[in-house]
Amino acid sequence: MKELETKIIDIDLGSIRAKINSLNLEKVKCENQINNIFDFPNKSLLSKKGYARVRSVEDLLNNKVKYYMTTKKMISQDKFKVMEEVEIEVNDGDEAIKLFQSLGLELIGSIKKYRESYKYKNSLIEIDINDESFCPFPYIEVETSTEEELKEVVELLGYTMEDTSSKTIYDILNEKGISPKSPSGI
């Protein structure tokens, strides 16, 4: 699956939530995540702005825990980030980690975050609040499959495409002089 993705960094959390409520958007995710990032010892995935991940999700809407194995590869980073993503749900996060390790991948970082997501047409509006030791500010990620809908969502939220960034969160943190305590390149 290919997804178009952009971030909006300078947000006021209260205003964004009020805007989402006024639009009457359906909340589809409310979760705590642990994202375990893997790469080969030579960092060949990260060097190409890709990675392998095992994500543990505490689903607060449905009171369940789910696990996902994912690989991502950046295709483009022009106006917005275009990623190729392959993801499967698995029954056991520890076994998923062992599988990646058996292929020669190493755990290179673990990122904790709270995420709430809202659906608009074929798009997801995701508010991410990371562990402050990684990223000290909340931000929005918009994920969709068409450029037109991406622009529509950004404008519905009260922003313009000039307010968005196709950069990775690591690039953004580095620009702000923040040294993230996890892998770079994604």
C-alpha positions as CSV (number, residue, x, y, z in Angstrom):
1,M,0.0,0.0,0.0
2,K,1.2,3.5,-0.8
3,E,0.2,6.4,1.4
4,L,0.6,10.1,1.2
5,E,1.6,11.6,4.5
6,T,2.3,15.1,5.8
7,K,2.8,16.6,9.2
8,I,1.6,19.8,10.8
9,I,3.9,20.7,13.6
10,D,3.0,24.0,15.2
11,I,-0.4,23.0,16.6
12,D,-2.5,24.1,19.6
13,L,-3.9,20.8,20.9
14,G,-7.1,22.3,22.3
15,S,-7.9,24.2,19.1
16,I,-7.3,21.2,17.0
17,R,-9.5,19.0,19.1
18,A,-12.2,21.7,19.1
19,K,-12.0,21.9,15.2
20,I,-12.2,18.1,14.9
21,N,-15.3,18.1,17.3
22,S,-16.9,20.9,15.2
23,L,-16.4,18.8,12.1
24,N,-18.1,15.9,13.9
25,L,-15.3,13.5,12.8
26,E,-15.4,9.9,13.9
27,K,-12.7,8.9,16.4
28,V,-11.3,5.7,15.1
29,K,-8.2,5.3,17.4
30,C,-7.3,6.2,20.9
31,E,-4.2,4.3,21.8
32,N,-0.9,4.0,23.6
33,Q,1.9,2.6,21.3
34,I,5.3,1.2,21.7
35,N,7.1,1.3,18.4
36,N,10.2,-1.0,18.3
37,I,12.3,0.0,15.3
38,F,14.6,-2.6,13.7
39,D,17.4,-2.4,11.1
40,F,20.3,-4.5,9.9
41,P,23.7,-3.9,11.6
42,N,24.8,-1.8,8.6
43,K,21.7,0.4,8.9
44,S,20.8,-0.4,5.3
45,L,17.1,0.3,5.8
46,L,17.4,3.6,7.7
47,S,20.0,4.8,5.2
48,K,17.2,4.6,2.6
49,K,14.7,6.1,5.0
50,G,13.0,2.8,5.6
51,Y,12.7,0.5,8.6
52,A,11.1,-2.5,10.1
53,R,8.9,-2.1,13.1
54,V,7.0,-4.2,15.7
55,R,4.2,-2.0,17.2
56,S,2.4,-2.8,20.4
57,V,-0.9,-1.0,20.6
58,E,-3.0,-0.6,23.7
59,D,-6.4,0.1,22.1
60,L,-8.2,2.4,24.6
61,L,-11.4,2.4,22.6
62,N,-11.9,-1.3,22.6
63,N,-9.8,-2.3,25.7
64,K,-7.5,-4.6,23.7
65,V,-3.8,-5.0,23.0
66,K,-2.8,-5.7,19.4
67,Y,0.6,-6.2,17.7
68,Y,1.7,-5.3,14.2
69,M,4.8,-6.1,12.1
70,T,5.5,-3.5,9.5
71,T,8.1,-2.5,6.9
72,K,8.2,0.9,5.4
73,K,10.2,2.3,2.6
74,M,10.2,6.0,1.5
75,I,9.4,6.4,-2.2
76,S,9.4,10.2,-2.3
77,Q,9.7,13.2,0.0
78,D,8.8,16.1,-2.2
79,K,5.5,18.0,-1.4
80,F,4.6,15.2,1.0
81,K,6.1,11.9,2.1
82,V,5.1,8.9,0.0
83,M,5.7,5.6,1.8
84,E,5.4,2.0,0.7
85,E,4.0,0.1,3.7
86,V,3.5,-3.6,4.3
87,E,1.8,-4.4,7.6
88,I,0.3,-7.5,9.2
89,E,-1.3,-8.0,12.5
90,V,0.3,-10.7,14.7
91,N,-0.8,-12.5,17.8
92,D,2.4,-12.1,19.8
93,G,4.7,-9.1,19.9
94,D,7.6,-11.0,21.4
95,E,7.5,-13.6,18.7
96,A,7.4,-10.8,16.1
97,I,10.6,-9.4,17.6
98,K,12.2,-12.8,17.5
99,L,11.3,-13.2,13.8
100,F,12.9,-9.9,12.9
101,Q,16.0,-10.9,14.9
102,S,16.2,-14.3,13.3
103,L,16.5,-12.4,10.0
104,G,19.5,-10.5,11.3
105,L,17.7,-7.3,12.2
106,E,18.6,-5.5,15.5
107,L,16.4,-3.4,17.8
108,I,17.8,0.1,17.4
109,G,15.2,2.1,19.3
110,S,11.9,2.1,21.0
111,I,9.4,5.0,20.9
112,K,6.4,5.4,23.1
113,K,3.5,7.6,22.0
114,Y,-0.2,8.3,22.6
115,R,-2.2,8.6,19.4
116,E,-5.8,9.6,18.6
117,S,-7.0,9.3,15.1
118,Y,-10.1,10.6,13.3
119,K,-11.5,9.6,9.9
120,Y,-12.5,12.0,7.2
121,K,-13.5,10.4,3.9
122,N,-10.5,8.1,3.0
123,S,-8.1,10.0,5.3
124,L,-6.8,9.7,8.8
125,I,-6.0,12.7,10.9
126,E,-3.7,11.5,13.7
127,I,-2.7,13.5,16.7
128,D,0.6,12.2,18.1
129,I,1.9,12.9,21.6
130,N,5.2,11.2,22.0
131,D,7.2,10.5,25.2
132,E,8.7,13.9,25.9
133,S,12.2,12.4,26.0
134,F,11.8,11.7,22.3
135,C,9.6,14.6,21.0
136,P,8.5,17.4,23.4
137,F,5.6,18.7,21.3
138,P,2.4,17.2,19.8
139,Y,1.8,17.2,16.1
140,I,-0.7,16.1,13.4
141,E,-0.1,13.5,10.7
142,V,-2.5,13.4,7.8
143,E,-2.5,10.1,5.9
144,T,-4.5,9.6,2.7
145,S,-4.2,8.2,-0.8
146,T,-4.8,11.3,-3.0
147,E,-3.2,14.7,-3.1
148,E,-6.6,16.4,-3.5
149,E,-8.0,14.9,-0.3
150,L,-4.8,15.6,1.6
151,K,-5.1,19.3,0.7
152,E,-8.8,19.3,1.6
153,V,-8.1,17.8,5.0
154,V,-5.3,20.3,5.7
155,E,-7.6,23.2,4.8
156,L,-10.5,21.8,6.9
157,L,-8.2,21.9,9.9
158,G,-7.5,25.6,9.2
159,Y,-4.0,25.2,7.7
160,T,-2.5,25.6,4.2
161,M,-0.1,23.2,2.5
162,E,2.6,25.7,3.3
163,D,2.0,24.8,7.0
164,T,2.8,21.1,6.3
165,S,6.0,19.2,6.1
166,S,7.1,16.1,4.3
167,K,10.1,15.8,6.6
168,T,10.5,12.9,9.0
169,I,10.0,13.7,12.7
170,Y,13.8,13.2,13.1
171,D,14.5,15.8,10.5
172,I,12.1,18.2,12.2
173,L,13.6,17.5,15.7
174,N,17.1,18.1,14.3
175,E,16.1,21.4,12.8
176,K,14.7,22.5,16.1
177,G,18.0,21.5,17.8
178,I,16.4,18.6,19.7
179,S,18.4,15.4,19.8
180,P,15.9,12.5,19.7
181,K,16.8,9.5,21.8
182,S,16.1,7.0,19.0
183,P,17.1,6.1,15.5
184,S,17.4,8.8,12.8
185,G,16.3,8.5,9.3
186,I,12.6,7.7,9.6
